[in-house]
Amino acid sequence: MTYNRLNSLLGFACGLIATCVYIATVEKTVSWWDCGEFIACAYKLEVAHQPGAPLFLLIQNIFSNLALGNKGQIAYWMNIGSAVCSGITVTFLFWTITAIAKKLLNKDKQASLSTYLQIFGAGVVGAMAFSFSDSFWYSAVESEVYAMSSLCTAVVFWAILKWEVRADEDGSDRWLVFIAFVMGLSIGVHLLNLLAIPAIAMVVYFRRARQVNAKGTIKAFLVGVLILGAVLWGIIQWLVGLAAKVDLVFVNSLGMGFGTGIFFSCLLLGGLIIYGLYYSYKKQKYTLNTALLVLCFVLFGYSSYTMVMIRGKANPSLNNNAPDNVFSFLGYLSREQYIREPLLKGPYYDSQVVGVDSKTSYRKDKSEYVPFTQVDKYQFDKETFFPRIYSQDGSHQAYYRS
């Protein structure tokens, strides 16, 4: 039996064992935390809490249909959905471990029996140990986003290792485009997957660099962080923010209908990407062409968020932030309703508010967007770098003092 066939069979076997155990131990009904909300939103395709998980809800809605009309079984079948995703995650984890083990041993496909035992033994032990770890098993048996998010992360890391082996072949960068698509899809599940971007940048650097050194390594890591920021803020929020400003001009200044500015922005963005692809192909600018393809496929995956605006306009019973227009949708994505927690600089727990910074936002009226002023952040009398004791809650303050 060849290495690839044995690798595939053992990977599927590990995933099948894990899936069977998860299904046998799955929650029979609604679990604690956000599961009840997600189950209700997936069943009726409603708008869940910010910043949303539209792809997760769409896939879980498919599993809800397996209840065959028995509403008492809907939660159970959505929990099964998480169990299946977790089992597939274990399969991809096995393949990731064996790929790394094979690289460490530096063996080709015609390795000896002892090498096979080392590689596949590492894969089985690692995948099975992870399968029954407390946190992963816990998320595998309930209808939460973490099981599907883990699957996206596992697929992305497996794919970058597939690229690493084939990096010198023609067309190998299609794996990078595939990774971009999976990451775009993962935005509609959970943002955790984006944290793999710096690691991917490091793999690309070590594989493609002619000479590896400390300066190049740091530079590659920083590029990965910049790409992460570009996706997290640029694509997810700023792109929608720009479309909101264009729609504001089209509606308030030109007297056109709601959404015309968004339609124009989408056409403009699509046209620019198509021209960029044509130009880079004609001029044989390979890096630019690949970067535009990556951007394009991230946007394809991210398009699952159209479900949020479509369902927001339908005004379902659970309609967080009512994202039926571009400004409320932008507030939904940027999680404006949550308390802002300081990271680099912020107040002490006993700091006093001395002022308020406000900003202008817009809400949809009958025929135009109406401006209103809202609190952006508070000004405090004393602040510190890297605040860790900052909560203004009375019980927290008493705990800090103790």
C-alpha positions in Angstrom: 0.0 0.0 0.0 1.4 3.4 -1.0 2.2 6.2 1.5 -0.6 8.5 0.2 -3.3 5.8 0.4 -2.3 4.7 3.9 -2.1 8.4 5.0 -5.6 9.0 3.6 -7.2 5.9 5.1 -5.7 6.5 8.6 -6.7 10.1 8.5 -10.3 9.2 7.6 -10.2 6.5 10.3 -9.2 9.0 13.0 -11.9 11.4 11.9 -14.5 8.7 11.9 -13.6 7.4 15.4 -13.8 11.0 16.7 -17.1 11.7 15.0 -18.7 8.5 16.3 -17.6 9.4 19.9 -18.8 13.0 19.5 -22.2 11.8 18.2 -22.5 9.3 21.0 -21.8 12.0 23.6 -23.5 14.9 21.9 -25.9 17.2 23.9 -29.5 16.1 23.4 -30.9 19.6 23.6 -29.7 23.2 24.0 -26.4 23.8 25.8 -25.4 26.8 27.9 -24.0 30.2 26.6 -24.9 31.2 23.1 -26.1 27.9 21.8 -29.8 28.7 22.2 -29.4 31.9 20.3 -27.5 30.3 17.5 -30.0 27.4 17.2 -32.9 29.8 17.0 -31.2 32.0 14.5 -30.1 29.1 12.3 -33.5 27.5 12.4 -35.3 30.7 11.3 -32.3 32.4 9.6 -32.5 35.3 12.0 -29.7 37.9 12.8 -27.5 36.7 15.6 -25.4 38.9 17.9 -22.7 41.0 16.5 -20.5 40.6 14.4 -22.6 37.6 13.2 -21.8 34.2 11.9 -23.9 33.9 8.7 -22.1 30.9 7.1 -22.4 29.0 10.3 -26.1 29.7 10.5 -26.7 28.7 6.9 -24.9 25.3 7.3 -26.6 24.6 10.7 -29.9 25.3 9.0 -29.2 22.4 6.7 -28.7 20.1 9.8 -31.9 21.4 11.3 -33.8 19.9 8.3 -32.6 16.4 9.4 -35.1 16.8 12.3 -37.8 16.1 9.7 -40.2 18.6 11.2 -39.8 17.4 14.8 -39.0 20.7 16.6 -37.9 18.8 19.7 -35.0 17.4 17.7 -33.8 20.6 16.0 -31.2 21.4 18.7 -30.0 17.8 18.7 -29.3 17.8 15.0 -27.5 21.1 15.0 -25.3 19.7 17.8 -24.6 16.8 15.4 -23.5 19.4 12.9 -20.8 20.5 15.3 -19.8 16.9 15.9 -19.3 16.3 12.2 -17.3 19.4 11.7 -15.1 18.4 14.7 -14.6 15.0 13.3 -13.4 16.4 9.9 -11.1 18.7 11.8 -9.4 15.7 13.4 -8.9 14.2 9.9 -7.1 17.3 8.7 -5.1 17.5 11.9 -3.9 14.0 11.3 -2.8 14.9 7.8 -1.0 18.0 9.1 0.9 16.1 11.7 2.0 13.4 9.2 3.1 16.1 6.7 5.3 17.8 9.4 6.6 14.4 10.7 7.6 13.4 7.2 9.4 16.6 6.6 11.2 16.3 9.9 12.4 12.8 9.0 13.2 14.0 5.5 11.9 10.7 3.9 10.5 10.1 0.5 7.4 8.0 -0.3 9.4 4.8 -0.4 10.4 4.9 3.3 10.9 1.9 5.5 8.4 0.2 7.8 10.0 1.9 10.9 9.6 5.3 9.2 6.0 4.6 8.4 5.4 3.7 12.1 7.0 6.9 13.3 5.1 9.1 10.9 1.7 7.5 11.2 2.2 6.8 14.9 2.7 10.5 15.5 -0.4 11.3 13.5 -2.6 8.9 15.3 -1.4 9.9 18.8 -1.5 13.6 18.1 -4.9 13.6 16.4 -6.5 11.3 19.0 -5.0 13.2 21.9 -6.4 16.4 20.5 -9.8 14.8 19.8 -10.4 14.0 23.4 -8.9 17.1 25.0 -11.4 18.9 27.2 -11.9 22.1 25.3 -12.2 20.6 21.8 -14.5 17.8 23.0 -16.6 20.3 24.8 -17.1 22.4 21.6 -17.7 19.3 19.5 -20.9 18.4 21.2 -22.8 21.7 21.1 -24.1 24.1 18.5 -21.4 26.8 18.8 -19.2 28.4 16.2 -15.9 27.0 17.6 -16.2 23.6 16.0 -16.7 25.0 12.5 -14.0 27.6 13.2 -11.5 24.9 14.2 -12.3 23.1 10.9 -11.6 26.2 8.9 -8.3 26.6 10.7 -7.3 23.0 10.2 -8.0 23.2 6.5 -6.0 26.4 6.1 -3.0 25.0 7.9 -3.2 21.7 6.0 -3.4 23.6 2.7 -0.3 25.7 3.4 1.7 22.5 4.0 0.3 21.2 0.7 1.6 24.4 -1.0 5.0 24.1 0.7 5.6 20.7 -0.8 4.6 21.9 -4.3 5.9 25.4 -4.2 8.4 24.8 -7.1 5.7 23.4 -9.4 3.7 25.4 -12.0 0.4 26.5 -10.6 1.3 25.7 -7.0 0.0 29.1 -5.9 -3.5 28.0 -6.5 -3.2 26.6 -2.9 -2.7 30.2 -1.7 -5.9 31.2 -3.5 -7.7 28.3 -2.0 -6.5 29.4 1.5 -7.8 32.9 0.8 -11.2 31.5 -0.1 -11.4 29.4 3.1 -10.4 32.4 5.1 -13.0 34.5 3.5 -15.6 31.8 4.3 -14.3 31.6 7.9 -15.1 35.3 8.4 -18.8 34.1 8.3 -18.1 31.7 11.1 -15.5 33.2 13.5 -12.5 35.6 13.2 -10.2 33.1 15.0 -9.1 31.7 11.6 -7.4 35.0 10.6 -4.7 34.5 13.3 -3.2 31.9 11.0 -2.1 34.6 8.5 1.2 35.5 10.2 2.1 31.8 10.3 1.3 31.4 6.6 3.5 34.4 5.8 6.4 32.7 7.7 5.9 29.4 5.8 5.9 31.3 2.5 9.0 33.2 3.5 11.0 30.1 4.6 10.0 28.2 1.4 10.6 31.0 -1.1 13.4 33.1 0.3 16.8 32.6 -1.3 18.6 33.3 1.9 16.9 33.1 5.4 18.1 35.5 8.0 16.8 37.3 11.1 16.0 40.5 9.3 14.0 38.6 6.6 12.2 36.6 9.3 11.1 39.6 11.2 10.0 41.3 8.0 8.0 38.3 6.9 6.2 38.2 10.3 5.4 41.9 10.1 4.0 41.5 6.6 1.8 38.7 7.9 0.6 41.0 10.7 -0.1 43.8 8.2 -2.1 41.4 6.0 -4.0 40.3 9.1 -4.9 43.9 9.8 -5.8 44.6 6.2 -8.4 41.7 6.3 -9.6 42.4 9.9 -10.2 46.1 9.4 -9.7 46.9 5.7 -11.9 44.3 4.1 -14.3 43.5 7.0 -15.0 47.1 8.1 -13.4 49.9 6.1 -14.6 48.5 2.7 -18.2 48.6 4.1 -17.5 52.0 5.6 -16.5 53.4 2.2 -19.6 51.9 0.6 -21.6 53.6 3.4 -20.2 57.0 2.5 -20.9 56.5 -1.2 -24.4 55.4 -0.4 -24.8 58.6 1.8 -23.9 60.7 -1.2 -26.2 58.8 -3.6 -29.2 59.0 -1.2 -28.9 62.4 0.5 -27.2 64.4 -2.2 -28.4 62.8 -5.4 -31.9 61.8 -4.2 -31.5 58.1 -5.2 -32.9 55.1 -3.4 -31.2 53.3 -0.5 -28.6 50.9 -1.6 -27.8 52.5 -5.0 -24.4 53.7 -3.6 -23.6 50.1 -2.4 -24.5 48.8 -5.9 -22.2 51.4 -7.5 -19.4 50.6 -5.0 -19.6 46.9 -5.8 -19.6 47.5 -9.5 -16.6 49.9 -9.1 -14.7 47.4 -6.9 -15.4 44.5 -9.3 -14.3 46.6 -12.3 -11.1 47.6 -10.7 -10.3 44.0 -9.7 -11.1 42.7 -13.2 -8.9 45.5 -14.8 -6.1 44.7 -12.4 -6.3 41.0 -13.2 -6.2 41.8 -17.0 -3.4 44.3 -16.6 -1.2 42.0 -14.4 -1.8 39.1 -16.8 -0.9 41.1 -19.9 2.2 42.7 -18.3 3.2 39.4 -16.7 3.2 40.8 -13.2 2.8 37.5 -11.4 2.8 38.7 -7.8 0.2 41.4 -8.5 -2.0 38.9 -10.3 -1.8 36.4 -7.4 -2.5 39.1 -4.8 -5.6 40.3 -6.7 -6.8 36.7 -7.0 -6.3 36.3 -3.3 -8.3 39.5 -2.6 -11.0 38.4 -5.0 -11.5 35.0 -3.3 -11.4 36.5 0.2 -14.3 38.7 -1.0 -16.1 35.7 -2.5 -16.0 34.0 0.9 -16.9 37.1 2.8 -20.0 37.5 0.6 -21.8 35.1 3.0 -22.6 38.3 5.0 -25.1 39.3 2.4 -27.4 37.0 4.3 -27.3 39.4 7.3 -28.6 42.4 5.3 -31.1 40.3 3.4 -32.6 38.8 6.7 -32.2 42.2 8.4 -34.6 43.7 5.8 -37.0 40.9 6.4 -37.2 42.0 10.1 -37.2 38.6 11.8 -38.2 38.3 15.4 -34.5 38.2 16.5 -32.8 41.0 14.5 -29.7 42.3 16.3 -28.9 45.9 15.3 -31.5 45.7 12.6 -28.9 45.7 9.8 -31.3 46.6 7.0 -29.1 49.5 5.7 -25.4 50.0 5.2 -24.9 52.1 8.3 -26.6 49.8 10.8 -24.8 46.9 9.0 -21.5 48.7 9.6 -22.3 49.2 13.2 -23.2 45.5 13.3 -19.8 44.5 11.9 -17.8 46.9 14.1 -19.7 45.7 17.3 -20.5 49.3 18.3 -22.8 48.2 21.2 -20.0 46.4 23.1 -18.0 48.2 25.8 -14.6 49.2 24.5 -11.8 47.5 26.3 -8.4 49.2 26.3 -5.4 47.3 25.0 -2.5 49.7 24.6 -3.6 52.7 26.7 -6.6 53.2 29.1 -7.9 54.2 32.5 -7.3 52.8 36.0 -10.4 51.3 37.7 -10.7 54.4 39.9 -10.1 57.0 37.1 -12.8 59.7 36.7 -14.5 60.6 33.5 -13.6 64.2 32.6 -15.0 64.4 29.1 -16.6 62.7 26.2 -15.5 62.2 22.6 -18.5 62.0 20.2 -18.9 61.1 16.5 -21.5 61.6 13.9 -23.3 58.6 12.6 -26.4 58.0 10.4 -29.7 56.2 10.7 -32.2 55.3 7.9 -35.2 57.5 7.7 -38.1 57.4 5.2 -36.2 58.9 2.3 -32.7 59.7 3.5 -30.1 59.1 6.1 -30.5 61.3 9.2 -27.3 62.3 11.2 -27.1 61.8 14.9 -24.4 62.2 17.5 -23.3 59.2 19.6 -20.6 58.7 22.2 -17.4 57.4 20.7 -15.2 57.1 23.9 -14.8 58.7 27.3 -11.9 60.9 28.5 -10.3 60.0 31.9 -8.3 62.1 34.3 -5.5 59.5 34.5 -4.5 56.7 32.1 -1.7 54.2 31.8 -0.1 52.0 29.1 -1.2 48.4 29.0 -4.1 48.8 31.5 -5.2 45.5 33.2 -7.2 46.8 36.1 -9.7 49.2 34.4 -13.3 48.0 35.0 -15.6 50.6 36.3 -18.0 48.0 37.7 -18.6 48.4 41.4 -18.0 44.7 42.3 -14.8 44.7 40.2 -13.6 47.8 41.9 -14.1 46.2 45.3 -12.2 43.1 44.2 -9.3 45.2 42.9 -9.1 47.1 46.2 -9.0 43.8 48.1 
